[in-house]
Amino acid sequence: MHLFEPVLHLLITCFSDAMLANSLKELEADGLVERKQYDEMPVRVEYNLAPKTKSLIPILLELKKWGEENL
C-alpha cells in the first residue's frame, strides 16, 4: 500500500460528498428535488423527485428509446 493512498481516498470521498451536497442544494433551489429532514440523531435527510421532475420521466424514456433505435 502506498503511503498516500489512505489520504487520497479520504480527499476523494470528502470532495465527492461536498460535490453531492452542493448538487442537491442546487436541485432543491431549482425545485427539482424535495428535501425532508428528520428530527433524529444522527440527522437523517431524504431527497425525492419533485412533481415537475417526475413529469420529465416519460420524455427521458422516449429519448432513451430513440437513442437505442438510432445510435
PLY file of the C-alpha trace (Angstrom):
ply
format ascii 1.0
element vertex 71
property float x
property float y
property float z
element edge 70
property int vertex1
property int vertex2
end_header
0.00 0.00 0.00
1.33 3.40 -0.94
1.79 5.84 1.94
-0.61 8.39 0.42
-3.44 6.02 -0.58
-5.49 6.49 2.64
-5.12 10.28 2.38
-6.06 10.26 -1.28
-9.11 8.10 -0.58
-10.19 10.48 2.18
-9.78 13.52 -0.08
-11.76 11.90 -2.90
-14.54 10.84 -0.53
-14.80 14.28 1.06
-14.65 16.01 -2.31
-17.33 13.71 -3.69
-19.57 14.26 -0.64
-19.14 18.02 -0.97
-19.99 17.89 -4.67
-23.07 15.79 -3.97
-24.23 18.16 -1.22
-23.79 21.17 -3.49
-25.60 19.48 -6.37
-28.53 18.52 -4.15
-28.76 22.10 -2.81
-28.87 23.43 -6.37
-31.51 20.90 -7.43
-33.60 21.81 -4.39
-33.25 25.54 -5.11
-34.40 24.89 -8.69
-37.42 22.95 -7.43
-36.30 19.67 -8.98
-35.92 17.71 -5.73
-37.66 17.91 -2.39
-35.71 17.60 0.84
-37.09 16.15 4.06
-35.06 16.31 7.26
-35.99 14.18 10.24
-35.50 15.27 13.84
-33.24 12.36 14.70
-29.69 11.91 15.84
-27.75 11.42 13.74
-29.63 13.69 11.38
-31.38 11.85 8.57
-32.27 13.55 5.31
-34.21 12.16 2.36
-34.46 13.58 -1.14
-37.26 12.83 -3.59
-38.03 13.94 -7.11
-40.36 16.93 -7.23
-43.56 16.57 -9.27
-42.21 18.69 -12.15
-39.15 16.44 -12.30
-41.32 13.33 -12.35
-43.12 14.79 -15.36
-39.82 14.54 -17.28
-39.60 10.76 -16.91
-41.78 9.89 -19.95
-39.80 12.36 -22.08
-36.47 10.90 -20.94
-37.71 7.37 -21.63
-38.66 8.40 -25.18
-35.21 9.93 -25.68
-33.66 6.68 -24.42
-35.79 4.68 -26.84
-34.82 6.96 -29.72
-31.14 6.62 -28.84
-31.34 2.85 -28.70
-33.04 2.77 -32.10
-30.85 5.33 -33.85
-27.39 5.26 -32.34
0 1
1 2
2 3
3 4
4 5
5 6
6 7
7 8
8 9
9 10
10 11
11 12
12 13
13 14
14 15
15 16
16 17
17 18
18 19
19 20
20 21
21 22
22 23
23 24
24 25
25 26
26 27
27 28
28 29
29 30
30 31
31 32
32 33
33 34
34 35
35 36
36 37
37 38
38 39
39 40
40 41
41 42
42 43
43 44
44 45
45 46
46 47
47 48
48 49
49 50
50 51
51 52
52 53
53 54
54 55
55 56
56 57
57 58
58 59
59 60
60 61
61 62
62 63
63 64
64 65
65 66
66 67
67 68
68 69
69 70
